[in-house]
Amino acid sequence: MFIGRELSELTMTPLSRWELNELLYYHHAMSQLAAYLNAEGSSLHARIVRELESRGPVGGDGGGWDHASAPIYD
């Protein structure tokens, strides 16, 4: 279960002010639903991807015995 701000609140907030876990969560959710997104949803997803790319690598080290290779956003 995601604990964070709802998408309806976040759409009124500039992407630069979204937390990393929010960007990662909604990117993952929209990726899973990509075939069903309308033009507005696809546009928001593209903007989320650009914001994630502008922030640089996430996770970065590929994981290890003591930590996951993927960031935990949930």
C-alpha positions as CSV (number, residue, x, y, z in Angstrom):
1,M,0.0,0.0,0.0
2,F,1.4,3.4,-1.0
3,I,1.5,6.0,1.8
4,G,1.8,9.4,0.3
5,R,-0.1,12.2,-1.4
6,E,-2.9,11.3,-3.8
7,L,-2.5,12.0,-7.5
8,S,-5.3,14.5,-7.3
9,E,-3.3,16.6,-4.9
10,L,0.0,16.1,-6.8
11,T,-1.4,17.2,-10.1
12,M,-1.7,20.7,-8.6
13,T,1.9,20.5,-7.4
14,P,4.9,21.1,-9.7
15,L,6.8,17.9,-10.4
16,S,10.0,19.5,-9.0
17,R,8.3,19.5,-5.6
18,W,7.2,15.8,-5.8
19,E,9.2,13.5,-3.5
20,L,11.2,10.8,-5.1
21,N,9.0,8.0,-3.7
22,E,6.0,9.7,-5.3
23,L,7.6,9.9,-8.7
24,L,8.7,6.3,-8.5
25,Y,5.4,5.0,-7.4
26,Y,3.3,6.8,-10.0
27,H,5.8,6.0,-12.7
28,H,5.5,2.3,-11.9
29,A,1.7,2.5,-11.7
30,M,1.3,4.4,-15.0
31,S,3.8,2.0,-16.7
32,Q,1.5,-0.9,-15.7
33,L,-1.6,0.9,-17.0
34,A,0.1,2.5,-20.1
35,A,-2.3,0.8,-22.5
36,Y,-5.3,2.3,-20.8
37,L,-4.1,5.9,-20.2
38,N,-5.7,8.7,-22.2
39,A,-3.7,11.5,-23.7
40,E,-3.7,13.5,-20.4
41,G,-2.4,10.4,-18.5
42,S,0.2,9.7,-21.1
43,S,1.4,13.3,-21.0
44,L,1.7,13.2,-17.2
45,H,3.6,9.9,-17.3
46,A,6.0,11.4,-19.9
47,R,6.6,14.4,-17.6
48,I,7.2,12.1,-14.6
49,V,9.8,10.2,-16.6
50,R,11.5,13.4,-17.6
51,E,11.6,14.6,-14.0
52,L,13.0,11.3,-12.8
53,E,15.7,11.5,-15.5
54,S,16.6,15.1,-14.6
55,R,17.2,14.0,-11.0
56,G,19.8,11.5,-12.0
57,P,20.3,7.8,-11.2
58,V,18.1,6.2,-8.6
59,G,19.5,3.5,-6.5
60,G,22.6,3.3,-8.6
61,D,24.8,0.5,-7.2
62,G,22.8,-2.5,-8.4
63,G,22.2,-3.9,-5.0
64,G,24.1,-6.2,-2.6
65,W,23.7,-8.8,0.0
66,D,22.5,-6.2,2.5
67,H,20.2,-4.0,0.3
68,A,17.8,-4.2,-2.7
69,S,18.8,-3.5,-6.2
70,A,15.6,-1.5,-6.8
71,P,14.6,1.5,-4.8
72,I,11.7,0.9,-2.4
73,Y,9.0,3.6,-2.9
74,D,6.2,2.0,-1.0
